[in-house]
Amino acid sequence: MVDYTTAAPGIHLEEFTPAGPISGAGTGAAALIGTTATLPTGSDLGKPVPVTSWNAYRTRLGEYKAGLNLPHAVRGFFDNGGTFAYVVPIKDFGGLDGALQELTRLPDVGLVCVPGLVDAGPLKDKVIKHCEDQHDRFAILDGVQDTDPLKADGPLQTQRKGLLSPNGFAALYWPWILIQDPGATGGGTLTVPPSGHIAGVMSRCDSTIGVHKAPANEQVRGAVGLDHPLNDTEQGMLNSKNINALRMFPGTPPLVWGARTLTADVPWRFVNVRRLVSYVEDSLIQGLRWAVFQPNNTALWKGLERSITEFLTRVWEAGGLFGRTAKEAFYVTIDESLNPAPVRERGEVYIEIGLAATRPAEHIILRLGLWDGGARITEG
């Protein structure tokens, strides 16, 4: 801005960056942390390695190795529709802190997996906390293997009691899946944790429909069976604990059959709602940088309102927000009640946004009746 205290009197021209359309932030890039067949040496250990395919991964970090979950998770991610991932190679889970610290430098990460890590302590205190703190990524967690998933003091229920994401930035999936064992001659299966495959499913839903679509009722590609086939009663109990089940029904491959987060807070109960709001927040942060250092006046407020309204209208038209009209689906407020003189003097602008997020139809209720042209007999 021109310093008019020393400028000659006259007409002055100021140029500014106009408000432009907000592009949606990326959501499907995954970070997968674990031990690789070929470990980098020196300072490269624990540093994220960008990969765009299974072939790119095995070229840089090796193929399968007995006892390693990460290679199968990476393969599952790409097989299920993932297109870009950061792989963070560590020697053991003792390197988790450093790996998560490295991920703070990568704003495009949308999903975080540590395949095979089932200890509730590190998951809650490190992985979930990382996603809560960053506020722009989602943790996909593996449930511990268990032969009796409903037993109150069993491994799975004990793990669940130790996990909580207050704002819904994590979800737990169970059981583990069966895949074709790539190291077996003449066939055979291998049991692996599902988190990498689930990350691929989420990435696939994001790219084909949108982040607002619940990543459930979706095929887990590459899975040929489940470590523990669930029945309806078992799944009902797990679902009430916000443990997302993988199921097989007659004639179907393994499917993701749950979409709940690890929170007791109803507004953040569903995976797609949490990720949709994070997507909106991240998109606005990236798309409104043009406004920083602009004159803080009503012209700026109107420009911000136009940009945000245009972006949210596109989200609503894509099915991410609920309402017959855009006005029912969201609101944007930038006025003097939010930005009085003391706020403006501090160089701050406050914007209030309300969203009516679309929630998944988790329970479809069918009312069946017998009709003979007169009376009806109904089952609720």
Secondary structure, DSSP 8 states (H G I E B T S, - for coil): ---TTSS-SS-------------------EEEEE--SS---GGGTT--EEESSHHHHHHHH----TT--HHHHHHHHHHTT---EEEEE-SSGGGHHHHHHHHTT-TT--EEE-TT---HHHIIIIIIHHHHHH-S-EEEEE----S-TT-TTSHHHHHHHT---TT--EEEEES-EEEE-TT-TT--EEEE-SHHHHHHHHHHHHHHT-TTS-S-SEE-TTEEEESS---HHHHHHHHHTTEEEEE--TT---EE---B-S-S-GGG-BHHHHHHHHHHHHHHHHHTGGGTTS--SHHHHHHHHHHHHHHHHHHHHTTSB--SSHHHHEEEE-STTTS-HHHHHTT----EEEE-B----------EEEESSS-EEEE-
